[in-house]
Amino acid sequence: MLTAERDQILRIAVHDLDDADREVIVMKIFAGLTFDAVGEILYQSAKTVATRYRRALMKLEERLRGQL
């Protein structure tokens, strides 16, 4: 699969997440923030952010299964 096509599929999958899941994914992966930093921004504990992050990744994995 071409990189551009794969990137587009990933962008769509991230965009289709609900706002709460997308914000954690974007801050952690694309902005490179730590769970502590994301937690400070969202007024949540790092543990809560880590749980939300894992759940969002599972949703992405499920959505992307068989597409990449």
PQR file of N, CA, C, O and H, with PARSE charges and radii, in Angstrom:
ATOM      1  N   MET A   1       0.849  -1.174   0.000 -0.4000 1.5000
ATOM      2  CA  MET A   1       0.000   0.000   0.000 -0.0000 2.0000
ATOM      3  C   MET A   1       0.894   1.236   0.000  0.5500 1.7000
ATOM      4  O   MET A   1       1.914   1.268   0.689 -0.5500 1.4000
ATOM      5  N   LEU A   2       0.523   2.229  -0.754 -0.4000 1.5000
ATOM      6  CA  LEU A   2       1.294   3.464  -0.828 -0.0000 2.0000
ATOM      7  C   LEU A   2       1.176   4.245   0.479  0.5500 1.7000
ATOM      8  O   LEU A   2       0.147   4.223   1.154 -0.5500 1.4000
ATOM      9  H   LEU A   2      -0.305   2.203  -1.314  0.4000 1.0000
ATOM     10  N   THR A   3       2.256   4.928   0.804 -0.4000 1.5000
ATOM     11  CA  THR A   3       2.292   5.690   2.056 -0.0000 2.0000
ATOM     12  C   THR A   3       1.192   6.738   2.107  0.5500 1.7000
ATOM     13  O   THR A   3       0.544   6.891   3.143 -0.5500 1.4000
ATOM     14  H   THR A   3       3.092   4.945   0.256  0.4000 1.0000
ATOM     15  N   ALA A   4       0.964   7.457   1.029 -0.4000 1.5000
ATOM     16  CA  ALA A   4      -0.067   8.504   1.008 -0.0000 2.0000
ATOM     17  C   ALA A   4      -1.448   7.908   1.253  0.5500 1.7000
ATOM     18  O   ALA A   4      -2.258   8.484   1.980 -0.5500 1.4000
ATOM     19  H   ALA A   4       1.490   7.333   0.188  0.4000 1.0000
ATOM     20  N   GLU A   5      -1.710   6.777   0.660 -0.4000 1.5000
ATOM     21  CA  GLU A   5      -3.005   6.117   0.848 -0.0000 2.0000
ATOM     22  C   GLU A   5      -3.163   5.652   2.301  0.5500 1.7000
ATOM     23  O   GLU A   5      -4.227   5.812   2.898 -0.5500 1.4000
ATOM     24  H   GLU A   5      -1.052   6.309   0.070  0.4000 1.0000
ATOM     25  N   ARG A   6      -2.105   5.081   2.855 -0.4000 1.5000
ATOM     26  CA  ARG A   6      -2.130   4.626   4.243 -0.0000 2.0000
ATOM     27  C   ARG A   6      -2.323   5.806   5.192  0.5500 1.7000
ATOM     28  O   ARG A   6      -3.089   5.711   6.151 -0.5500 1.4000
ATOM     29  H   ARG A   6      -1.241   4.951   2.369  0.4000 1.0000
ATOM     30  N   ASP A   7      -1.638   6.908   4.932 -0.4000 1.5000
ATOM     31  CA  ASP A   7      -1.788   8.110   5.756 -0.0000 2.0000
ATOM     32  C   ASP A   7      -3.218   8.643   5.715  0.5500 1.7000
ATOM     33  O   ASP A   7      -3.757   9.068   6.737 -0.5500 1.4000
ATOM     34  H   ASP A   7      -1.016   6.985   4.153  0.4000 1.0000
ATOM     35  N   GLN A   8      -3.820   8.620   4.551 -0.4000 1.5000
ATOM     36  CA  GLN A   8      -5.204   9.097   4.409 -0.0000 2.0000
ATOM     37  C   GLN A   8      -6.167   8.215   5.203  0.5500 1.7000
ATOM     38  O   GLN A   8      -7.071   8.723   5.866 -0.5500 1.4000
ATOM     39  H   GLN A   8      -3.382   8.275   3.721  0.4000 1.0000
ATOM     40  N   ILE A   9      -5.976   6.912   5.136 -0.4000 1.5000
ATOM     41  CA  ILE A   9      -6.825   5.992   5.890 -0.0000 2.0000
ATOM     42  C   ILE A   9      -6.680   6.260   7.386  0.5500 1.7000
ATOM     43  O   ILE A   9      -7.672   6.274   8.114 -0.5500 1.4000
ATOM     44  H   ILE A   9      -5.242   6.500   4.597  0.4000 1.0000
ATOM     45  N   LEU A  10      -5.446   6.473   7.847 -0.4000 1.5000
ATOM     46  CA  LEU A  10      -5.209   6.750   9.265 -0.0000 2.0000
ATOM     47  C   LEU A  10      -5.828   8.081   9.669  0.5500 1.7000
ATOM     48  O   LEU A  10      -6.439   8.178  10.733 -0.5500 1.4000
ATOM     49  H   LEU A  10      -4.640   6.462   7.256  0.4000 1.0000
ATOM     50  N   ARG A  11      -5.678   9.107   8.837 -0.4000 1.5000
ATOM     51  CA  ARG A  11      -6.269  10.419   9.141 -0.0000 2.0000
ATOM     52  C   ARG A  11      -7.782  10.331   9.305  0.5500 1.7000
ATOM     53  O   ARG A  11      -8.355  10.902  10.233 -0.5500 1.4000
ATOM     54  H   ARG A  11      -5.181   9.028   7.973  0.4000 1.0000
ATOM     55  N   ILE A  12      -8.408   9.615   8.401 -0.4000 1.5000
ATOM     56  CA  ILE A  12      -9.864   9.456   8.462 -0.0000 2.0000
ATOM     57  C   ILE A  12     -10.260   8.713   9.738  0.5500 1.7000
ATOM     58  O   ILE A  12     -11.219   9.095  10.409 -0.5500 1.4000
ATOM     59  H   ILE A  12      -7.943   9.151   7.648  0.4000 1.0000
ATOM     60  N   ALA A  13      -9.531   7.664  10.067 -0.4000 1.5000
ATOM     61  CA  ALA A  13      -9.853   6.883  11.265 -0.0000 2.0000
ATOM     62  C   ALA A  13      -9.717   7.733  12.527  0.5500 1.7000
ATOM     63  O   ALA A  13     -10.561   7.653  13.420 -0.5500 1.4000
ATOM     64  H   ALA A  13      -8.752   7.353   9.522  0.4000 1.0000
ATOM     65  N   VAL A  14      -8.670   8.541  12.608 -0.4000 1.5000
ATOM     66  CA  VAL A  14      -8.485   9.420  13.769 -0.0000 2.0000
ATOM     67  C   VAL A  14      -9.592  10.477  13.795  0.5500 1.7000
ATOM     68  O   VAL A  14     -10.151  10.771  14.852 -0.5500 1.4000
ATOM     69  H   VAL A  14      -7.985   8.607  11.883  0.4000 1.0000
ATOM     70  N   HIS A  15      -9.902  11.036  12.647 -0.4000 1.5000
ATOM     71  CA  HIS A  15     -10.955  12.054  12.563 -0.0000 2.0000
ATOM     72  C   HIS A  15     -12.308  11.508  13.007  0.5500 1.7000
ATOM     73  O   HIS A  15     -13.107  12.225  13.610 -0.5500 1.4000
ATOM     74  H   HIS A  15      -9.448  10.797  11.788  0.4000 1.0000
ATOM     75  N   ASP A  16     -12.559  10.241  12.705 -0.4000 1.5000
ATOM     76  CA  ASP A  16     -13.845   9.629  13.028 -0.0000 2.0000
ATOM     77  C   ASP A  16     -14.000   9.253  14.502  0.5500 1.7000
ATOM     78  O   ASP A  16     -15.097   8.901  14.936 -0.5500 1.4000
ATOM     79  H   ASP A  16     -11.911   9.659  12.214  0.4000 1.0000
ATOM     80  N   LEU A  17     -12.919   9.323  15.271 -0.4000 1.5000
ATOM     81  CA  LEU A  17     -13.035   9.073  16.714 -0.0000 2.0000
ATOM     82  C   LEU A  17     -13.879  10.168  17.344  0.5500 1.7000
ATOM     83  O   LEU A  17     -13.983  11.265  16.794 -0.5500 1.4000
ATOM     84  H   LEU A  17     -12.028   9.609  14.919  0.4000 1.0000
ATOM     85  N   ASP A  18     -14.483   9.883  18.492 -0.4000 1.5000
ATOM     86  CA  ASP A  18     -15.199  10.957  19.170 -0.0000 2.0000
ATOM     87  C   ASP A  18     -14.175  11.967  19.696  0.5500 1.7000
ATOM     88  O   ASP A  18     -12.989  11.660  19.811 -0.5500 1.4000
ATOM     89  H   ASP A  18     -14.399   8.992  18.938  0.4000 1.0000
ATOM     90  N   ASP A  19     -14.640  13.148  20.005 -0.4000 1.5000
ATOM     91  CA  ASP A  19     -13.745  14.245  20.378 -0.0000 2.0000
ATOM     92  C   ASP A  19     -12.819  13.897  21.535  0.5500 1.7000
ATOM     93  O   ASP A  19     -11.630  14.215  21.493 -0.5500 1.4000
ATOM     94  H   ASP A  19     -15.604  13.397  19.911  0.4000 1.0000
ATOM     95  N   ALA A  20     -13.346  13.252  22.562 -0.4000 1.5000
ATOM     96  CA  ALA A  20     -12.546  12.925  23.739 -0.0000 2.0000
ATOM     97  C   ALA A  20     -11.416  11.959  23.394  0.5500 1.7000
ATOM     98  O   ALA A  20     -10.291  12.133  23.861 -0.5500 1.4000
ATOM     99  H   ALA A  20     -14.312  12.994  22.597  0.4000 1.0000
ATOM    100  N   ASP A  21     -11.705  10.949  22.585 -0.4000 1.5000
ATOM    101  CA  ASP A  21     -10.665   9.999  22.177 -0.0000 2.0000
ATOM    102  C   ASP A  21      -9.645  10.662  21.265  0.5500 1.7000
ATOM    103  O   ASP A  21      -8.440  10.452  21.406 -0.5500 1.4000
ATOM    104  H   ASP A  21     -12.619  10.808  22.206  0.4000 1.0000
ATOM    105  N   ARG A  22     -10.131  11.450  20.345 -0.4000 1.5000
ATOM    106  CA  ARG A  22      -9.233  12.110  19.387 -0.0000 2.0000
ATOM    107  C   ARG A  22      -8.269  13.057  20.097  0.5500 1.7000
ATOM    108  O   ARG A  22      -7.089  13.105  19.750 -0.5500 1.4000
ATOM    109  H   ARG A  22     -11.110  11.621  20.231  0.4000 1.0000
ATOM    110  N   GLU A  23      -8.755  13.816  21.090 -0.4000 1.5000
ATOM    111  CA  GLU A  23      -7.877  14.774  21.749 -0.0000 2.0000
ATOM    112  C   GLU A  23      -6.724  14.076  22.465  0.5500 1.7000
ATOM    113  O   GLU A  23      -5.598  14.574  22.452 -0.5500 1.4000
ATOM    114  H   GLU A  23      -9.713  13.778  21.372  0.4000 1.0000
ATOM    115  N   VAL A  24      -6.990  12.936  23.084 -0.4000 1.5000
ATOM    116  CA  VAL A  24      -5.920  12.211  23.770 -0.0000 2.0000
ATOM    117  C   VAL A  24      -4.915  11.662  22.757  0.5500 1.7000
ATOM    118  O   VAL A  24      -3.706  11.767  22.964 -0.5500 1.4000
ATOM    119  H   VAL A  24      -7.905  12.532  23.095  0.4000 1.0000
ATOM    120  N   ILE A  25      -5.403  11.083  21.677 -0.4000 1.5000
ATOM    121  CA  ILE A  25      -4.520  10.539  20.637 -0.0000 2.0000
ATOM    122  C   ILE A  25      -3.652  11.642  20.046  0.5500 1.7000
ATOM    123  O   ILE A  25      -2.442  11.471  19.896 -0.5500 1.4000
ATOM    124  H   ILE A  25      -6.385  10.997  21.509  0.4000 1.0000
ATOM    125  N   VAL A  26      -4.261  12.763  19.715 -0.4000 1.5000
ATOM    126  CA  VAL A  26      -3.523  13.868  19.095 -0.0000 2.0000
ATOM    127  C   VAL A  26      -2.461  14.415  20.042  0.5500 1.7000
ATOM    128  O   VAL A  26      -1.320  14.640  19.638 -0.5500 1.4000
ATOM    129  H   VAL A  26      -5.243  12.903  19.837  0.4000 1.0000
ATOM    130  N   MET A  27      -2.834  14.629  21.297 -0.4000 1.5000
ATOM    131  CA  MET A  27      -1.864  15.184  22.243 -0.0000 2.0000
ATOM    132  C   MET A  27      -0.721  14.210  22.530  0.5500 1.7000
ATOM    133  O   MET A  27       0.433  14.623  22.645 -0.5500 1.4000
ATOM    134  H   MET A  27      -3.761  14.446  21.625  0.4000 1.0000
ATOM    135  N   LYS A  28      -1.038  12.927  22.644 -0.4000 1.5000
ATOM    136  CA  LYS A  28      -0.016  11.936  22.983 -0.0000 2.0000
ATOM    137  C   LYS A  28       0.865  11.596  21.785  0.5500 1.7000
ATOM    138  O   LYS A  28       2.090  11.643  21.889 -0.5500 1.4000
ATOM    139  H   LYS A  28      -1.976  12.592  22.551  0.4000 1.0000
ATOM    140  N   ILE A  29       0.263  11.258  20.661 -0.4000 1.5000
ATOM    141  CA  ILE A  29       1.038  10.789  19.518 -0.0000 2.0000
ATOM    142  C   ILE A  29       1.578  11.945  18.684  0.5500 1.7000
ATOM    143  O   ILE A  29       2.779  12.015  18.423 -0.5500 1.4000
ATOM    144  H   ILE A  29      -0.733  11.219  20.577  0.4000 1.0000
ATOM    145  N   PHE A  30       0.712  12.838  18.271 -0.4000 1.5000
ATOM    146  CA  PHE A  30       1.125  13.869  17.326 -0.0000 2.0000
ATOM    147  C   PHE A  30       1.835  15.040  17.991  0.5500 1.7000
ATOM    148  O   PHE A  30       2.732  15.632  17.392 -0.5500 1.4000
ATOM    149  H   PHE A  30      -0.264  12.782  18.483  0.4000 1.0000
ATOM    150  N   ALA A  31       1.451  15.386  19.217 -0.4000 1.5000
ATOM    151  CA  ALA A  31       2.132  16.472  19.927 -0.0000 2.0000
ATOM    152  C   ALA A  31       3.274  15.939  20.788  0.5500 1.7000
ATOM    153  O   ALA A  31       4.127  16.710  21.230 -0.5500 1.4000
ATOM    154  H   ALA A  31       0.722  14.905  19.703  0.4000 1.0000
ATOM    155  N   GLY A  32       3.298  14.635  21.030 -0.4000 1.5000
ATOM    156  CA  GLY A  32       4.392  14.030  21.779 -0.0000 2.0000
ATOM    157  C   GLY A  32       4.374  14.317  23.271  0.5500 1.7000
ATOM    158  O   GLY A  32       5.408  14.232  23.934 -0.5500 1.4000
ATOM    159  H   GLY A  32       2.606  14.009  20.671  0.4000 1.0000
ATOM    160  N   LEU A  33       3.204  14.655  23.803 -0.4000 1.5000
ATOM    161  CA  LEU A  33       3.113  14.966  25.224 -0.0000 2.0000
ATOM    162  C   LEU A  33       3.102  13.694  26.068  0.5500 1.7000
ATOM    163  O   LEU A  33       2.695  12.631  25.598 -0.5500 1.4000
ATOM    164  H   LEU A  33       2.364  14.724  23.264  0.4000 1.0000
ATOM    165  N   THR A  34       3.543  13.809  27.295 -0.4000 1.5000
ATOM    166  CA  THR A  34       3.493  12.693  28.231 -0.0000 2.0000
ATOM    167  C   THR A  34       2.081  12.574  28.792  0.5500 1.7000
ATOM    168  O   THR A  34       1.267  13.486  28.646 -0.5500 1.4000
ATOM    169  H   THR A  34       3.873  14.672  27.677  0.4000 1.0000
ATOM    170  N   PHE A  35       1.800  11.448  29.433 -0.4000 1.5000
ATOM    171  CA  PHE A  35       0.496  11.287  30.082 -0.0000 2.0000
ATOM    172  C   PHE A  35       0.321  12.348  31.170  0.5500 1.7000
ATOM    173  O   PHE A  35      -0.778  12.869  31.360 -0.5500 1.4000
ATOM    174  H   PHE A  35       2.462  10.708  29.552  0.4000 1.0000
ATOM    175  N   ASP A  36       1.396  12.666  31.878 -0.4000 1.5000
ATOM    176  CA  ASP A  36       1.315  13.706  32.910 -0.0000 2.0000
ATOM    177  C   ASP A  36       0.924  15.053  32.305  0.5500 1.7000
ATOM    178  O   ASP A  36       0.066  15.754  32.841 -0.5500 1.4000
ATOM    179  H   ASP A  36       2.289  12.243  31.724  0.4000 1.0000
ATOM    180  N   ALA A  37       1.557  15.409  31.190 -0.4000 1.5000
ATOM    181  CA  ALA A  37       1.270  16.696  30.549 -0.0000 2.0000
ATOM    182  C   ALA A  37      -0.161  16.745  30.020  0.5500 1.7000
ATOM    183  O   ALA A  37      -0.856  17.747  30.187 -0.5500 1.4000
ATOM    184  H   ALA A  37       2.254  14.839  30.756  0.4000 1.0000
ATOM    185  N   VAL A  38      -0.594  15.667  29.387 -0.4000 1.5000
ATOM    186  CA  VAL A  38      -1.971  15.618  28.885 -0.0000 2.0000
ATOM    187  C   VAL A  38      -2.943  15.717  30.053  0.5500 1.7000
ATOM    188  O   VAL A  38      -3.955  16.412  29.967 -0.5500 1.4000
ATOM    189  H   VAL A  38      -0.029  14.853  29.251  0.4000 1.0000
ATOM    190  N   GLY A  39      -2.639  15.029  31.130 -0.4000 1.5000
ATOM    191  CA  GLY A  39      -3.485  15.087  32.313 -0.0000 2.0000
ATOM    192  C   GLY A  39      -3.613  16.490  32.870  0.5500 1.7000
ATOM    193  O   GLY A  39      -4.701  16.903  33.273 -0.5500 1.4000
ATOM    194  H   GLY A  39      -1.817  14.465  31.200  0.4000 1.0000
ATOM    195  N   GLU A  40      -2.514  17.225  32.896 -0.4000 1.5000
ATOM    196  CA  GLU A  40      -2.562  18.612  33.374 -0.0000 2.0000
ATOM    197  C   GLU A  40      -3.470  19.461  32.488  0.5500 1.7000
ATOM    198  O   GLU A  40      -4.257  20.265  32.987 -0.5500 1.4000
ATOM    199  H   GLU A  40      -1.631  16.890  32.569  0.4000 1.0000
ATOM    200  N   ILE A  41      -3.359  19.283  31.193 -0.4000 1.5000
ATOM    201  CA  ILE A  41      -4.173  20.055  30.250 -0.0000 2.0000
ATOM    202  C   ILE A  41      -5.658  19.728  30.413  0.5500 1.7000
ATOM    203  O   ILE A  41      -6.508  20.618  30.362 -0.5500 1.4000
ATOM    204  H   ILE A  41      -2.719  18.631  30.787  0.4000 1.0000
ATOM    205  N   LEU A  42      -5.960  18.444  30.610 -0.4000 1.5000
ATOM    206  CA  LEU A  42      -7.352  17.986  30.676 -0.0000 2.0000
ATOM    207  C   LEU A  42      -7.896  17.924  32.100  0.5500 1.7000
ATOM    208  O   LEU A  42      -9.045  17.533  32.309 -0.5500 1.4000
ATOM    209  H   LEU A  42      -5.270  17.721  30.652  0.4000 1.0000
ATOM    210  N   TYR A  43      -7.074  18.308  33.084 -0.4000 1.5000
ATOM    211  CA  TYR A  43      -7.467  18.246  34.492 -0.0000 2.0000
ATOM    212  C   TYR A  43      -7.868  16.830  34.891  0.5500 1.7000
ATOM    213  O   TYR A  43      -8.879  16.613  35.559 -0.5500 1.4000
ATOM    214  H   TYR A  43      -6.141  18.625  32.915  0.4000 1.0000
ATOM    215  N   GLN A  44      -7.041  15.867  34.460 -0.4000 1.5000
ATOM    216  CA  GLN A  44      -7.261  14.463  34.794 -0.0000 2.0000
ATOM    217  C   GLN A  44      -5.934  13.872  35.248  0.5500 1.7000
ATOM    218  O   GLN A  44      -4.866  14.417  34.968 -0.5500 1.4000
ATOM    219  H   GLN A  44      -6.219  16.043  33.918  0.4000 1.0000
ATOM    220  N   SER A  45      -6.016  12.762  35.944 -0.4000 1.5000
ATOM    221  CA  SER A  45      -4.782  12.107  36.368 -0.0000 2.0000
ATOM    222  C   SER A  45      -4.100  11.452  35.168  0.5500 1.7000
ATOM    223  O   SER A  45      -4.742  11.144  34.164 -0.5500 1.4000
ATOM    224  H   SER A  45      -6.883  12.319  36.171  0.4000 1.0000
ATOM    225  N   ALA A  46      -2.804  11.247  35.289 -0.4000 1.5000
ATOM    226  CA  ALA A  46      -2.055  10.579  34.223 -0.0000 2.0000
ATOM    227  C   ALA A  46      -2.595   9.170  34.002  0.5500 1.7000
ATOM    228  O   ALA A  46      -2.622   8.681  32.872 -0.5500 1.4000
ATOM    229  H   ALA A  46      -2.283  11.497  36.104  0.4000 1.0000
ATOM    230  N   LYS A  47      -3.022   8.520  35.077 -0.4000 1.5000
ATOM    231  CA  LYS A  47      -3.573   7.167  34.969 -0.0000 2.0000
ATOM    232  C   LYS A  47      -4.866   7.170  34.157  0.5500 1.7000
ATOM    233  O   LYS A  47      -5.079   6.283  33.330 -0.5500 1.4000
ATOM    234  H   LYS A  47      -3.000   8.917  35.995  0.4000 1.0000
ATOM    235  N   THR A  48      -5.722   8.152  34.385 -0.4000 1.5000
ATOM    236  CA  THR A  48      -6.965   8.266  33.620 -0.0000 2.0000
ATOM    237  C   THR A  48      -6.662   8.514  32.147  0.5500 1.7000
ATOM    238  O   THR A  48      -7.281   7.915  31.268 -0.5500 1.4000
ATOM    239  H   THR A  48      -5.549   8.873  35.056  0.4000 1.0000
ATOM    240  N   VAL A  49      -5.715   9.393  31.888 -0.4000 1.5000
ATOM    241  CA  VAL A  49      -5.327   9.691  30.505 -0.0000 2.0000
ATOM    242  C   VAL A  49      -4.772   8.433  29.834  0.5500 1.7000
ATOM    243  O   VAL A  49      -5.093   8.155  28.678 -0.5500 1.4000
ATOM    244  H   VAL A  49      -5.212   9.880  32.602  0.4000 1.0000
ATOM    245  N   ALA A  50      -3.949   7.678  30.546 -0.4000 1.5000
ATOM    246  CA  ALA A  50      -3.381   6.457  29.972 -0.0000 2.0000
ATOM    247  C   ALA A  50      -4.476   5.455  29.625  0.5500 1.7000
ATOM    248  O   ALA A  50      -4.409   4.790  28.592 -0.5500 1.4000
ATOM    249  H   ALA A  50      -3.689   7.903  31.484  0.4000 1.0000
ATOM    250  N   THR A  51      -5.479   5.350  30.483 -0.4000 1.5000
ATOM    251  CA  THR A  51      -6.601   4.447  30.215 -0.0000 2.0000
ATOM    252  C   THR A  51      -7.381   4.915  28.994  0.5500 1.7000
ATOM    253  O   THR A  51      -7.717   4.115  28.121 -0.5500 1.4000
ATOM    254  H   THR A  51      -5.533   5.891  31.323  0.4000 1.0000
ATOM    255  N   ARG A  52      -7.665   6.203  28.933 -0.4000 1.5000
ATOM    256  CA  ARG A  52      -8.385   6.750  27.772 -0.0000 2.0000
ATOM    257  C   ARG A  52      -7.584   6.526  26.487  0.5500 1.7000
ATOM    258  O   ARG A  52      -8.151   6.203  25.444 -0.5500 1.4000
ATOM    259  H   ARG A  52      -7.392   6.853  29.641  0.4000 1.0000
ATOM    260  N   TYR A  53      -6.277   6.699  26.571 -0.4000 1.5000
ATOM    261  CA  TYR A  53      -5.386   6.511  25.426 -0.0000 2.0000
ATOM    262  C   TYR A  53      -5.447   5.065  24.934  0.5500 1.7000
ATOM    263  O   TYR A  53      -5.600   4.819  23.738 -0.5500 1.4000
ATOM    264  H   TYR A  53      -5.816   6.962  27.418  0.4000 1.0000
ATOM    265  N   ARG A  54      -5.327   4.112  25.857 -0.4000 1.5000
ATOM    266  CA  ARG A  54      -5.380   2.697  25.466 -0.0000 2.0000
ATOM    267  C   ARG A  54      -6.727   2.356  24.824  0.5500 1.7000
ATOM    268  O   ARG A  54      -6.774   1.631  23.830 -0.5500 1.4000
ATOM    269  H   ARG A  54      -5.203   4.311  26.829  0.4000 1.0000
ATOM    270  N   ARG A  55      -7.809   2.870  25.384 -0.4000 1.5000
ATOM    271  CA  ARG A  55      -9.131   2.612  24.803 -0.0000 2.0000
ATOM    272  C   ARG A  55      -9.262   3.216  23.407  0.5500 1.7000
ATOM    273  O   ARG A  55      -9.832   2.601  22.507 -0.5500 1.4000
ATOM    274  H   ARG A  55      -7.770   3.459  26.192  0.4000 1.0000
ATOM    275  N   ALA A  56      -8.738   4.408  23.239 -0.4000 1.5000
ATOM    276  CA  ALA A  56      -8.785   5.060  21.919 -0.0000 2.0000
ATOM    277  C   ALA A  56      -7.951   4.276  20.911  0.5500 1.7000
ATOM    278  O   ALA A  56      -8.354   4.127  19.757 -0.5500 1.4000
ATOM    279  H   ALA A  56      -8.275   4.908  23.971  0.4000 1.0000
ATOM    280  N   LEU A  57      -6.791   3.774  21.336 -0.4000 1.5000
ATOM    281  CA  LEU A  57      -5.969   2.957  20.439 -0.0000 2.0000
ATOM    282  C   LEU A  57      -6.683   1.676  20.042  0.5500 1.7000
ATOM    283  O   LEU A  57      -6.588   1.237  18.896 -0.5500 1.4000
ATOM    284  H   LEU A  57      -6.463   3.896  22.273  0.4000 1.0000
ATOM    285  N   MET A  58      -7.395   1.077  20.983 -0.4000 1.5000
ATOM    286  CA  MET A  58      -8.157  -0.140  20.665 -0.0000 2.0000
ATOM    287  C   MET A  58      -9.246   0.160  19.637  0.5500 1.7000
ATOM    288  O   MET A  58      -9.488  -0.642  18.734 -0.5500 1.4000
ATOM    289  H   MET A  58      -7.472   1.433  21.914  0.4000 1.0000
ATOM    290  N   LYS A  59      -9.902   1.311  19.773 -0.4000 1.5000
ATOM    291  CA  LYS A  59     -10.920   1.702  18.792 -0.0000 2.0000
ATOM    292  C   LYS A  59     -10.288   1.900  17.414  0.5500 1.7000
ATOM    293  O   LYS A  59     -10.845   1.482  16.398 -0.5500 1.4000
ATOM    294  H   LYS A  59      -9.706   1.962  20.506  0.4000 1.0000
ATOM    295  N   LEU A  60      -9.119   2.542  17.393 -0.4000 1.5000
ATOM    296  CA  LEU A  60      -8.424   2.730  16.119 -0.0000 2.0000
ATOM    297  C   LEU A  60      -8.023   1.392  15.516  0.5500 1.7000
ATOM    298  O   LEU A  60      -8.194   1.162  14.319 -0.5500 1.4000
ATOM    299  H   LEU A  60      -8.667   2.881  18.218  0.4000 1.0000
ATOM    300  N   GLU A  61      -7.496   0.523  16.345 -0.4000 1.5000
ATOM    301  CA  GLU A  61      -7.086  -0.796  15.856 -0.0000 2.0000
ATOM    302  C   GLU A  61      -8.270  -1.540  15.239  0.5500 1.7000
ATOM    303  O   GLU A  61      -8.159  -2.127  14.162 -0.5500 1.4000
ATOM    304  H   GLU A  61      -7.357   0.709  17.318  0.4000 1.0000
ATOM    305  N   GLU A  62      -9.389  -1.505  15.932 -0.4000 1.5000
ATOM    306  CA  GLU A  62     -10.589  -2.186  15.433 -0.0000 2.0000
ATOM    307  C   GLU A  62     -11.040  -1.593  14.101  0.5500 1.7000
ATOM    308  O   GLU A  62     -11.394  -2.319  13.172 -0.5500 1.4000
ATOM    309  H   GLU A  62      -9.479  -1.028  16.806  0.4000 1.0000
ATOM    310  N   ARG A  63     -11.023  -0.273  14.025 -0.4000 1.5000
ATOM    311  CA  ARG A  63     -11.460   0.413  12.817 -0.0000 2.0000
ATOM    312  C   ARG A  63     -10.520   0.164  11.644  0.5500 1.7000
ATOM    313  O   ARG A  63     -10.961   0.082  10.497 -0.5500 1.4000
ATOM    314  H   ARG A  63     -10.737   0.317  14.780  0.4000 1.0000
ATOM    315  N   LEU A  64      -9.224   0.044  11.929 -0.4000 1.5000
ATOM    316  CA  LEU A  64      -8.219  -0.078  10.879 -0.0000 2.0000
ATOM    317  C   LEU A  64      -7.929  -1.531  10.491  0.5500 1.7000
ATOM    318  O   LEU A  64      -7.272  -1.790   9.483 -0.5500 1.4000
ATOM    319  H   LEU A  64      -8.866   0.111  12.861  0.4000 1.0000
ATOM    320  N   ARG A  65      -8.414  -2.461  11.284 -0.4000 1.5000
ATOM    321  CA  ARG A  65      -8.134  -3.882  11.020 -0.0000 2.0000
ATOM    322  C   ARG A  65      -8.549  -4.229   9.591  0.5500 1.7000
ATOM    323  O   ARG A  65      -9.692  -4.016   9.186 -0.5500 1.4000
ATOM    324  H   ARG A  65      -8.948  -2.251  12.103  0.4000 1.0000
ATOM    325  N   GLY A  66      -7.597  -4.762   8.849 -0.4000 1.5000
ATOM    326  CA  GLY A  66      -7.849  -5.183   7.483 -0.0000 2.0000
ATOM    327  C   GLY A  66      -7.705  -4.085   6.447  0.5500 1.7000
ATOM    328  O   GLY A  66      -7.775  -4.357   5.249 -0.5500 1.4000
ATOM    329  H   GLY A  66      -6.669  -4.935   9.178  0.4000 1.0000
ATOM    330  N   GLN A  67      -7.504  -2.835   6.888 -0.4000 1.5000
ATOM    331  CA  GLN A  67      -7.373  -1.732   5.939 -0.0000 2.0000
ATOM    332  C   GLN A  67      -5.920  -1.386   5.645  0.5500 1.7000
ATOM    333  O   GLN A  67      -5.611  -0.851   4.580 -0.5500 1.4000
ATOM    334  H   GLN A  67      -7.447  -2.614   7.862  0.4000 1.0000
ATOM    335  N   LEU A  68      -5.036  -1.685   6.575 -0.4000 1.5000
ATOM    336  CA  LEU A  68      -3.628  -1.315   6.378 -0.0000 2.0000
ATOM    337  C   LEU A  68      -2.766  -2.535   6.158  0.5500 1.7000
ATOM    338  O   LEU A  68      -1.555  -2.410   5.976 -0.5500 1.4000
ATOM    339  H   LEU A  68      -5.287  -2.119   7.440  0.4000 1.0000
TER
END
